[in-house]
Amino acid sequence: MYAMSRDSVLSKAVFGKLSEKFHTPVVNLVISGIIGLIAIFLDVATPTSFINFGAFIAFKLVNASVVFHYVRQRRAGHRLNPVT
C-alpha cells in the first residue's frame, strides 16, 4: 500500500505517511493487522472463496480490456492481427 501511495494510486496523506521515529508506514501496518485479526476468526473455505471470486473477476476484466483495446484500435484505423 505504501508503494501504491508513493505512485499516487492511493492517498499519499493516509497510506504514504511514515512514522517519524521508525520510518515505517504505520497506517498500512495497522490496516494489515486489523485484516489479519479478522482473518483469524474465518474458516478456510471463506477466504478461499474470496480469492477464487477475485481471481475470476480479474480474469474477466483482463479479457474484456483486451477485446476493448482491439476494437478501439480497429476503429482508429490500425490493422491488427488478432492471433499475435
C-alpha positions in Angstrom: 0.0 0.0 0.0 2.9 2.3 0.7 4.3 1.7 -2.8 0.9 2.4 -4.3 0.6 5.6 -2.4 4.1 6.6 -3.4 3.0 6.1 -7.1 -0.2 8.2 -6.4 -2.6 5.3 -6.8 -3.7 5.5 -3.2 -3.9 8.6 -1.0 -0.5 9.8 0.0 -1.8 11.6 3.0 -3.1 8.3 4.5 -1.1 5.5 3.1 2.1 7.3 2.3 2.7 8.8 5.8 5.8 7.4 7.6 6.4 7.3 11.3 8.9 9.9 12.4 10.6 7.6 14.9 10.8 4.3 12.9 10.3 5.5 9.3 7.7 2.8 8.6 4.2 3.2 7.2 2.2 3.0 10.4 -1.3 3.2 8.9 -0.6 0.4 6.5 0.7 -1.8 9.3 -2.4 -1.1 11.4 -4.8 -1.9 8.4 -2.9 -5.1 7.7 -3.0 -6.1 11.3 -6.8 -5.5 11.6 -7.4 -7.6 8.4 -5.2 -10.3 9.9 -7.1 -10.3 13.2 -10.4 -10.6 11.3 -9.0 -13.5 9.3 -8.2 -15.4 12.4 -12.0 -15.9 13.0 -12.7 -17.2 9.5 -12.7 -20.8 8.4 -10.6 -21.9 5.5 -13.4 -22.0 3.0 -14.4 -18.3 3.3 -11.0 -16.7 2.3 -10.6 -19.4 -0.4 -13.9 -18.4 -1.9 -12.9 -14.7 -1.7 -9.7 -15.5 -3.5 -11.4 -17.6 -6.2 -14.0 -14.9 -6.8 -11.4 -12.1 -7.0 -9.3 -14.1 -9.4 -12.4 -14.8 -11.6 -13.3 -11.2 -11.7 -9.7 -10.1 -12.5 -9.6 -12.7 -15.3 -12.8 -11.5 -16.8 -11.7 -7.8 -16.6 -8.4 -8.6 -18.4 -10.2 -10.4 -21.2 -12.7 -7.6 -21.5 -9.9 -5.0 -21.7 -8.1 -6.9 -24.4 -11.3 -7.0 -26.5 -12.0 -3.4 -25.9 -8.4 -2.4 -26.8 -8.7 -4.5 -30.1 -12.0 -2.9 -31.1 -10.7 0.6 -30.2 -7.5 0.1 -32.3 -9.6 -1.2 -35.2 -11.8 1.9 -35.1 -8.7 4.1 -35.1 -7.7 2.5 -38.4 -4.9 0.3 -37.2 -4.7 -3.2 -38.8 -4.2 -5.7 -36.0 -3.5 -9.4 -36.1 -5.9 -11.0 -33.6 -3.7 -14.1 -33.3 -0.5 -12.3 -32.1 
